[in-house]
Amino acid sequence: MNTQLKKGILEMCILYVINEKDMYGFEVIERLAKDIDVNENTVYPILRRLTAQELFIIYEKQTNLGAPRKYYQITELGKQRLEENITEWKTFLNGVFKIVGGKINE
């Protein structure tokens, strides 16, 4: 798959999973890796970029294992971006499936 296309899709997926609940970086990777082939070299730069775009805020939580963990929390701007991405993605997939056959599950 084209790297740029994959990064765009991963951006939407990262927004989606953090919208479900606040997560720390490795937790995001573990969650995505259940269904998508991802690694930290792909996910962490996206997390940094989305945070710089103010789609996430970061806060720290203490752990029993040492250093505090940095958690990502989606902002209202992030929620808006997620909604836009999902709408665009469904429209795009519907068009692709019209060309190649099949249906998207709503």
C-alpha positions in Angstrom: 0.0 0.0 0.0 1.2 3.5 -0.8 2.9 5.0 2.3 1.1 8.3 2.2 -2.3 6.6 1.9 -1.5 4.3 4.8 -0.4 7.3 7.0 -3.6 9.1 6.2 -5.7 6.1 7.1 -3.6 5.5 10.3 -4.2 9.1 11.3 -7.9 8.5 11.2 -7.6 5.3 13.1 -5.4 6.9 15.8 -8.0 9.7 16.2 -10.7 7.1 16.4 -9.1 4.9 19.1 -8.1 7.9 21.2 -11.6 9.3 20.9 -12.8 6.0 22.5 -10.5 6.5 25.5 -7.3 8.4 26.4 -4.3 6.3 25.7 -0.5 6.4 26.0 1.6 5.8 22.9 2.4 2.1 23.3 -1.3 1.4 24.1 -2.3 3.1 20.8 0.2 0.8 18.9 -1.0 -2.3 20.7 -4.7 -1.4 19.9 -4.0 -0.7 16.2 -1.7 -3.8 15.8 -4.6 -6.1 16.6 -6.0 -5.2 13.2 -3.4 -3.3 11.2 0.3 -3.9 10.6 1.8 -0.9 12.4 4.9 -0.1 14.4 6.2 2.7 16.7 8.2 4.3 13.9 5.0 5.0 12.1 2.6 5.8 15.0 4.8 8.1 17.2 5.5 10.7 14.4 1.7 10.8 13.7 0.9 11.3 17.4 3.5 14.2 17.5 2.1 15.8 14.4 -1.5 15.5 15.5 -0.6 17.0 18.9 1.2 19.9 17.2 -2.0 20.5 15.2 -3.9 20.7 18.5 -5.9 17.6 17.8 -4.6 16.0 21.0 -3.5 17.3 24.4 -1.0 15.3 26.5 -1.1 14.8 30.2 1.0 12.5 32.5 -0.1 9.8 34.8 2.1 8.1 37.4 2.7 4.4 37.2 4.1 1.8 39.6 6.8 1.0 37.0 8.8 4.1 37.0 8.5 7.2 34.9 5.0 8.7 34.3 3.2 7.8 31.1 2.2 10.5 28.6 -1.5 10.1 27.7 -3.1 11.5 24.6 -6.6 13.0 24.9 -8.6 14.1 21.8 -9.6 17.8 21.7 -12.8 19.2 20.2 -10.8 20.1 17.1 -9.6 16.5 17.0 -13.2 15.3 17.2 -14.2 17.5 14.4 -11.3 16.3 12.3 -12.3 12.7 13.0 -15.9 13.2 12.0 -14.7 14.9 8.7 -12.2 12.0 8.1 -14.9 9.3 8.6 -17.3 11.0 6.3 -14.6 11.4 3.6 -13.4 7.9 4.1 -16.9 6.4 3.7 -17.6 8.5 0.6 -14.2 7.4 -0.9 -14.8 3.7 -0.1 -18.3 3.8 -1.6 -16.8 5.2 -4.8 -14.1 2.5 -4.9 -16.6 -0.2 -4.3 -18.9 1.1 -7.1 -15.9 0.7 -9.4 -14.6 -2.7 -8.2 -17.8 -4.1 -6.7 -18.9 -4.8 -3.2 -20.4 -2.6 -0.4 -19.2 -0.7 2.6 -20.7 -1.6 5.9 -22.3 1.4 7.5 
